């Protein structure tokens, strides 16, 4: 495909972007008219040349790749190459955020393109890498999870990936959905490993249990200070879920988080900002009232607590309904008595009830 490289070269010479785009559109016609055996090579060569050639004309490259993508049949596996090329040139220009909304369709597209599992994994791995470089750790992490679902339960590679996912989840800033990881069979199969033990600490443990684990697994722990910060927030959320609508003393929070009492307000504000709890500070009485809190794990014990809470609410509502019903009866009787008195006063005659 020397024609492709030649066109990339002359794009420096052609007068306008429209001229260049027109030249490439003619090339697309030639490529799409290629024999079936040559079409894949031609498309890949065009994509590689556009992504690997230095140029500041990002918009032009995007148009050419988008034209290629749209010109290919909707179910063509070659659309995969055009899409990856489009992502690559967009990332090179630091404009990846313009494609974020499109990423939610990746699963549907990969199915429509007829990608095999190996190519699907390549796609998820590529998107993970490019999004990580762009600083979109959470979005990138989702594609690691997608990749994990492409493996069989006992695949050795899935075990390695599952361990990596646990470590990334622990060290990732603002990631708290550890219970969600347990829906993946490959992560469930990690039971008995150090990585699963670490995950369990973040699911059910306290700051003290994390510190104990970290001290004996220094080879496994990364970003320890960040992990301690996360464990303090999770511990505070757990404390809140155990004491909903009850007053929490600053001293109790300080003891649980192993911090000075004067830092409690800062940590309460941080846990609210993280979206883990909704709470109100009472600075005068040095108490915190938690109105809502996440549950780090929602298992049988939490269901039991929820059942107890709902039963209490039901009893309270029944009592309120009884009080309201009695109030209506009393009010109705008072109105009848009042009406009779009015007739007596105004009519100064007999009253029949």
N, C-alpha and C positions, 0 to 999 in steps of 0.2 A: 504493500500500500504506500508506495512512494508519493502518490498523488496527495495523500493526506499531509505528509510532512512538508510537501511543497506548498500546499495551501497555507499551512501554519507560517511558513517562511514569508510568503508574499502578503500576509495580513499586515505586515509592517509597511508594505508598499501601497496597498489599495487605499484610496482616498478616504472613504467613509466606512463606518461600521456596517451600514446597509450593504455596501459592496461586498464586504467580507462575508456577511451572513448569507447574502445571495449566492456567493461562490460555494459556500459550504452546503447550502440547500441543494444545489446542483449535484454536489458530491453525494449527498444523501440519496438522491434519486439513483445514482450509479450504484451505490452500495446496496440499496434495497433490491436492485435488479440483478444482483450477483447470484450465482448458482448457490443452491442451499448449502453445499459443502464449504463455500467460501464466505458466506454471509457472516458467520460467527467470527471468523478471523478479521474480516473487514471492520465489523462493529467494534471489536476489542481494540484493534489498532487505532481507530479514530478516538475512542475514549482515552486510551493510554496516552496518545499524543497530546490531546487537549489538557489532560491533567498533569502531565510531566513537563510541558513546555512553559517556560517562564513568560509571563505576560501580565500586564496590569488591566487587561480588558476582561475582567471577571464577568461582567454583564453579557458580553458577547459569547463567551464560553458557555455560560448558563443557557443562553438562547439556543445555541447549536445543540447542546445536549438535550434540552427540553424538546426541541424539534425532532431529534433522533428518537427520543422516548415515545413521543406521540405518534411518530410515523410507523413504529413497530406495532405488530398486532398486540392486542390487549393481553393475550395469554402467552406471549412469547417470552421464553427464558432470557432472551437477550435484553429485555427491559431491565433486568437486574443489573447488567453492566452499565447501562445508561444512567440508571438511578444512582449507583455507587459513584460514577464519574461526576454527576451533578452534586452529590454531597461533598465530594473531595474538593472540587473547585470552589464551592461555597465556603467550605471550612478554611481553605487557603486564604480566602479574603476576609476571614473572621466575621462571616455573615451567617453562621450556621443557625442562629436563632430564627431566621426567616423560614426554615424548614421544620421547626419543631412540631408545628400542628400536623404536618404530614406523617410524622413518625408513628402516629397511632394506627395508621393503616398498613403498617409493615406486615403484620401477620396475614391479613387478607390478601395483600399483594403477592407475598411469597407463595401462598397457596395457588393463586391465579396464575402465577408465572410457572408453576410446576417445579419449584426448586426441590432438589433432593435434600436429605438431612444434612449431608456434608456441606452443601452450599448454604443452607440455612444457617448453620453454625458459623460459617465464614462471615455471613452478613451480620449476624448478631455480634460477633467478635469485633468486626470492623466498626460497627456503630458504637459499641462500648468504648473502643479506643479513641475514636474521633470526638465523642462527647466528653470523655474524661479529659482530653487535652483542652477542650473548650470550657472546662470547669463545671460541667453539668453532671456532677457525681451521681445524684439521685436518678436522673434520667438514664445515665449510662448503666447504673446498677440494674435497672429494669431489664436491660437487654442481656445481662449476665443470667438473670433468672429465666428469661425466655430460652436462652441457650441450654440451660440446665434441663429444661423439659424435653429436649430433643434426644436425650440419652435414655438407654434402658436402665432399669433400677440398679443393677449390680455392675454397671460399666465402671471400669477403673478410672477412666477419665472423668466420669461424673462425680466420683468420690473426691478427686483432686479439686475439681471445680466447686463442689459443695463446701469443702473446707475453706477455699479462697473466699467464697461468698460470705461465710460466717465471719471471717476475719475482717473483711471489708465493711460489713454491716456494723460491726462493733466499733471500728475506727472512724466510720463516716459521720461527719458532723450533721446533727439534726435528724438522724435516723433512729427511730424508736419502735418501729413495727416488727419487733423480733418474733412475736407469735406468728406473724404471717409466714415466716420462713418454714414453720413446721408443716405447712401444707405440702411441701415438696418431699417426695419419698426419698430422694438422694440425701437430703439433710436429716430425715428421720433415721436413715441407715448409719449415720455418724455416731449413734449412741455407743458409748464406750471409748470415744476418742477425746483428746484434749479439747478439740474445737467444739464438740458438742457440750462438754462440761462448761466451757467459757460461755457458750450461748445460753445455757441454763442459768448461769449467774446473772446474765442480763435479763433473763425472763423472770426469775424468782428470787434472786439474791439481794443482799444488802451491800452497802459500801464496804463493810467489814469483810464480807465473804469475797468480794472482788479483790480487795487488798491481799487477802490470804492466798487466793488463786494466783494473782500476779507475782507474788513473792516466790512462788515455787514453779512458775512457768515464764520466766523472764525471756526465754527464747521465742515464745509465742506472742508476747504482748508488744504491740506497737502503739505509739502515741499515748503513753500511759496517762499523762496529765489530762488529755482530752477524754480518755475513758473514765477517769475519776470524776470529771465534770459531768459527764453523761450519767454516771451512776448516782451522783447526788440528785440530779433532776428526777431520775426514775424512782429513787428512794422517797423523795418528797411527794411524787405522784402517788406512790403506794400508801404513804402515810395519809394522804388526802382521801384516797378511796376507802380507807378503813375508818375514816372519821367524817364522813359526809355530813354537812350541816351542823357539825359540832365544833366547838372552839378548840383550836390547837394552840398550845402555848409556844411562844418563841423558844423557850428553854427546851421543850421536847423536840422541836425541829432542829435546833442547834446540836442537840445530843445525837440525833439520828444521822445528821449530815457531817458530824465532826467538824463544826465550824464555830467561830465566836458568835455569841448571840447578836452582836451588832451587825452581823452580815446576813441575818435571816431575811430581812426585807428585800435585800438584793436578790437572794436566791428565789424568793417567792415571785418576784417580778420576772426573773429569768424563766421560771417554769411556766408562768402564765404566757409569756411571749412564745415559748416553745409549743404552745397549744396543748399542753398536757393536763392543765387544770384551769378551772375558773374559780377565783377566790377573792375574798375581800380582807384587807388588812385593817386591823384595829390597833393603831400605833399607841393610843393612850393606854389600853389594857394589855398591850403586847400579846395579842392573839390573832389567829388567822381562822376565818371560816371558809371552808372549801364547799362550793356549790356543785361543782362537777369535776370529775377526775377520770382519767383513763384507767383501765385495768391492764396491767402488763400481760397477764394471762387470764383468760376467762374460761374457767373449768368448773367442775362440780361444786366447789366451795363458793364460787362467785354466783352460780345459778341459785344456790341455796340462799345466799344473802339477798339476791334479787327477789326471790319468792317471799322471803320474810318482809322485805321492804314493801312489796306490792300488797301483801296481806295487811300490813299496818295501814297503808294508804286506804285500802278498802274499808277497814274498820273505822278509820277517821271520817271517811266520806259518809258512811252509814250513820254515824253519830251526828254529822252535820245535817244530813237529810232529815233525821228525826227531829233535831232542834228546829229546822226550817218548817217542817210539817206542823209541829206544836205551835210555832209562832203564827202560822197561818190560821190555825183553829182559834187561837186566842184573839187574833186580830179580827177574824170573822165575827166572833161573839161580841166583841167590843163595838163593832160597827152596828150590829143589830140592836144592841142596847142603846146606843147613841141615837139611832133613828127613832126608837120608841119614845125616848125622852123628849125629842124635838117635837113630836106630835102632841105630847101632853102639854108642853109649854105653849105651843102655838095655838092649839085647838082648845085648850082648857076644857077638855071633855074626856069621855071614856076612850081607853085605848085597848084594842084587842090584839093579842100577839098570835 
